[in-house]
Amino acid sequence: MNNIILCGFMGCGKSSVGRKLSQRCGREFVDMDRYIEEKTGMTVAEIFEQKGEEGFREIETEACKELSEKENLIIAAGGGTLTFERNVEILRQGGKIIFIDVSYENLCERLSHDTRRPLLQVENRNEVIRQLLDKRLPLYKKAASVYVNGNFNSTVVVNNILTIIR
Ligand code: S3P
């Protein structure tokens, strides 16, 4: 199984890097959040609202199982996906996990106008980013076998990923 799974915090560029990477490699790109939205007919925000975060996490694990049975995909995971050991185990069986690391400062900047992500619709957004990032960084590092610096534009990040994996 040779999928490429992009992992990292919200706003680290998983989707834009994934889309470009798929064009460069001629592989299909799947954004896990969009996959979940198509499968359920609800937006991620609606799932959080109606089923809570726990309900979303169950659907997310189902999506991991389904996608890891396919081959040759470039998958942009959600920011929380690889913080669950069960998802790491499933996705690792289906391919290589790449961690896109972006600094706290750049994440805050990139996420400052976000209206879509339920976890960030809070007054103290930067504080929430700090807390989540502190908790998640070691988990992303543990999950991934490849590390890439994501503090550049997506073309540079894609080039770096291709150099590493080829
Ligand atoms: C989440 C990240 C989101 C989405 C959901 C939860 C998280 O994906 O899965 O809002 O827990 O970090 P993106 O990283 O694509 O924004």
Residues whose N, C-alpha, C, O or C-beta is under 5 A from the ligand:
A	BS01	S3P	G8 F9 M10 G11 D33 V44 A77 G78 G79 G80 R117 P118
